[in-house]
Amino acid sequence: MLVGKNVRLRILDSTDTEYMRRLRNSPDVIRGFQWRNFISDVRQAAFYESVSVSSEQMYFIAESLHEAQPFGVYFIRNLDHRNQRGENGVFLDPQRTTTGVESIEAAFLLLEYEFTYLNLHKVCAEVLSENTRAIRFNEAIGMQCEGVLRQHVYYDGAFRDLSQFCLFRDDFLNRPTPVIRSLLATRKT
């Protein structure tokens, strides 16, 4: 479990599968994803089984410490220990009102874990270029756009661009954004 000042990230367990499926099937959440198929309970159970034994992906439930209520799912996938990189993702519960501080702090906890415990050199994220909220979120945690894959995904009758973001360990630890700097200052050593 990763614990911060206001939030905690705990590893996804079997009791969380329906919560995650509900979030993932929510119209507000699904519109931010490249893959937009409906997830059945059978498909979700198979997904959980594969994730629970995988060394290449980890899923966390984000919870507020003050309310002990989940507010989203944060994950690392495509972990490549040889090349010291992985891909982050997040989807927030549209039925929960969270402060920007909580969602950013949860992302910070995940990045800190990736860079200090998993010893990753680079963390990546892929975002639909039209998803301005996700782009602002990634920029707030220090990620920079490495490039755009033009007309890379197809849905709703049109091809869409996909922006690729990254953050390097040295940038996270030595040149943090003002938001991350304030979180680093509150961490216990």
N, C-alpha and C positions, 0 to 999 in steps of 0.2 A: 504494500500500500504506500502511495506517495502522499504525504500530508504537507499542506502549506498553512498559511495564516487563516484563510477563509474557505479553502476547498480541500478535498481529498480525491485522489484517483485510486480506485480499487479495481483489481482484475475482474473482468467479466466472469460471472459464474452462471450455472444453469438456471438459477432463479431470475436472471436478468434477460433471458432470451425473448420473452414476450414484450418487455419494455423496449428492447432494441428493435424488434420487428415492427412495433407500433410506430416508433420514431422513423425508422427507415421507410415505411410505407406512407408516412404523412405527406400530403401534397406540398406543404411548406418546406419539408426537408428534401424530398425527392427531386425537386426542381433544381437543386444545386449539384446533383450527381450526373456523371456521364452515363452510368448504367441505371436505367429507370424501370426495370421490370418489377412487378409486384412480388413480394416475398411471402410465401406460404409458411405455415407453421412447420411443415415437413422440411422445406428448404432451410428455414432458420435453425431447426434442430441439427441438420447435417452441417450447416455452417459452424455452429457451436462445437460440434464434435471435432471438426477439422482444426478450428482455432485452438481448442483446449490442449492439443498435443503438438502444435506447431512451434518450431523454433524460429520461424520467419515472420511471425506476426503476433501482436499482443493488442488486446482490446481492453479498455478501461471504462468504468462507469464514473462519471464526474458527479460529485455530491457537494452540496454546501455544508460546511461544518455547523453552521448556525441552525439549519433546518433539517439536516440529515435527509435531504430529498435529492434524488438524482436530477441533474439538469442537462445531461448530454452524454455522448460517447466520444472518447478520444482514442486514437489508435496509431500503431506503428505497423507497417506492413512492408513486404519486400526487403526485410532485413538482410543485408549482405555483409557478413562479418569480415570476409576477406577484403572487401573494398571499403569497409567501415562507413556504410551509408544505409539509410532507410527512408521510408516515405511516411509522412504524417498525414492524419486526417482528423476531422472533427465534424460531428453534427449535433446541434443543440436542440433541446426540446422546445418546440414552439408553444407548448402549453405552460411553460415555466418562464417566469420573468427573472432573468439573472442580470446582475450588474456586469458591465464590461470588465470590471476588476476580476470577478470570479472566472469568467471565460478565459481571460488573458492569464490569470494566475495558474489555471489548470494547464494551459498550453506551456507556460513556463516550467511547471513541474515535469511535464513530459520531456521537454527539451533538456532540462537539467539531467534527468535520468538517462536520456539517450547519449548525451555528451560525456557525462562523468562515470556512469555505471556501465553502459553498453560500449563505451569507448568509440562512439561513432565520430567520424570526421566531418560528415556532411548529412544533413537532413533535407529532404526534398518534399515538395507538395505540388500536386496538379490541381488547377482550379479552372473552371469554365471562365473564359475571359469576360463574359457578361455578368458574372457573379461579383459585383462590386463590393458587396459586404465581405465576402471571403477574401478578396484581394486586400481590402483595408485591414482585415484581421491579420493576415500573414505579414503585411508590412509593419503592423504595430509590434509584432513579436520579433522583428528584425530580418525577416526573410526578404530576399531580393529576387526580382524577376530575372530569370536566366534566358528566357526566350518564349516564343509563342509558336505553338504548332497550329498552323492555319488550317481551317476546315477539317479538323481532326476527328470530331464526333458528330454523329447524325441523330437528330431527333426533331420531332414536330415539323417534319418536312424540310429541314434545312441543315446544312453543315455548320458546325460551330467551332470557334477557336478555343484552344486550351493553353492556358498560361502555365509555365513551369517556374516554380519558386525554389530557392534553396537558402540554407543558412549553414555556415561553417562553424565548427567548434570554436576556433580562435575568435571569430567575430562575436559569438554568443558570450564567451567568457571575458574577452578583453575589450570589446567595443560594443557594449550593449546599447540598445535603444533606451531613451529616457524611461519608458514603461518598464522594461526589464531591469534597468538600473535600480528603480525604486523597489522592485521585488527582491533583487539581490541584497539590497540594504536591510531588508526585514528578515532575511534568512538567519537561522541559528547556525553557528559554525561548530 
